[in-house]
Amino acid sequence: MEAKSTISLVSVQKPSANTPILQRRNKFAASIDQQIVKIGSFREGNRISREQFWVDGSGAIFFQLRYGKQPLELQKGKSTLKANAGANAWDDLVAQLDEIKTITVAGGLDDALSACANSVRANFKAAKDKKSAKA
């Protein structure tokens, strides 16, 4: 069978194991997808839990970027997205999240994700050391 000229075929094998960098990217991108689904459910009037967004008194919507339970700082001291108040605020927030996801998959947040993962790892190590010191 001959392939059409519009189809791009290559001979490449899928890697057998993900690197830690790819695992962090995939985990963060999946959490963004999950939050986008929760935003849709919230807009439909359903009750949700473990959301990372909130609305202030002026109607502005905020979303804290997190990797696990740690805030993910994209700039020094800044880990929260803000969607301006108005009729399209939710759409604006979802668009911002889609852009963050695109940047993540392209590798633009690898340094921030690594720093956050190292912080989580350090917390576990400190807790383990504290526990072993008591014993």
WOUR-V198440 format. One record per residue. N is the residue number from 0. RES is the residue in one small letter. OMEGA is omega in radians with two decimals (* if undefined). Layout:
[[N & RES & OMEGA] [N & RES & OMEGA]]
This chain:
[[0 & m & -3.11] [1 & e & -3.12] [2 & a & 3.08] [3 & k & -3.10] [4 & s & 3.14] [5 & t & 3.14] [6 & i & -3.13] [7 & s & 3.13] [8 & l & 3.10] [9 & v & 3.11] [10 & s & -3.10] [11 & v & 3.09] [12 & q & 3.08] [13 & k & 3.11] [14 & p & -3.07] [15 & s & -3.12] [16 & a & 3.07] [17 & n & 3.04] [18 & t & 3.09] [19 & p & 3.12] [20 & i & 3.13] [21 & l & 3.11] [22 & q & 3.12] [23 & r & 3.11] [24 & r & -3.09] [25 & n & -3.14] [26 & k & -3.12] [27 & f & 3.12] [28 & a & 3.11] [29 & a & 3.13] [30 & s & 3.07] [31 & i & 3.08] [32 & d & -3.14] [33 & q & 3.14] [34 & q & 3.08] [35 & i & 3.08] [36 & v & 3.12] [37 & k & 3.09] [38 & i & 3.10] [39 & g & 3.11] [40 & s & 3.13] [41 & f & -3.14] [42 & r & 3.11] [43 & e & 3.09] [44 & g & 3.14] [45 & n & 3.07] [46 & r & 3.14] [47 & i & 3.08] [48 & s & 3.12] [49 & r & 3.08] [50 & e & -3.14] [51 & q & -3.11] [52 & f & 3.07] [53 & w & -3.12] [54 & v & 3.12] [55 & d & -3.07] [56 & g & -3.12] [57 & s & 3.13] [58 & g & 3.09] [59 & a & -3.12] [60 & i & 3.13] [61 & f & 3.13] [62 & f & 3.13] [63 & q & 3.09] [64 & l & -3.13] [65 & r & 2.95] [66 & y & -2.96] [67 & g & 3.10] [68 & k & -3.09] [69 & q & 3.01] [70 & p & -3.13] [71 & l & -3.11] [72 & e & 3.07] [73 & l & 2.98] [74 & q & -3.09] [75 & k & 3.10] [76 & g & -3.10] [77 & k & 3.14] [78 & s & -3.04] [79 & t & 3.04] [80 & l & 3.08] [81 & k & 3.02] [82 & a & -3.09] [83 & n & 3.13] [84 & a & 3.11] [85 & g & -3.07] [86 & a & -3.09] [87 & n & -3.06] [88 & a & -3.13] [89 & w & 3.10] [90 & d & 3.10] [91 & d & 3.13] [92 & l & 3.13] [93 & v & 3.10] [94 & a & 3.10] [95 & q & 3.12] [96 & l & 3.08] [97 & d & 3.12] [98 & e & 3.09] [99 & i & 3.12] [100 & k & 3.12] [101 & t & 3.10] [102 & i & -3.14] [103 & t & -3.10] [104 & v & 3.12] [105 & a & 3.10] [106 & g & -3.10] [107 & g & -3.13] [108 & l & -3.08] [109 & d & -3.14] [110 & d & 3.14] [111 & a & 3.12] [112 & l & 3.11] [113 & s & 3.13] [114 & a & 3.14] [115 & c & 3.12] [116 & a & 3.10] [117 & n & 3.10] [118 & s & 3.10] [119 & v & 3.14] [120 & r & 3.13] [121 & a & 3.10] [122 & n & 3.11] [123 & f & -3.14] [124 & k & 3.13] [125 & a & 3.11] [126 & a & 3.13] [127 & k & 3.12] [128 & d & 3.14] [129 & k & -3.14] [130 & k & -3.13] [131 & s & 3.12] [132 & a & 3.11] [133 & k & -3.07] [134 & a & *]]
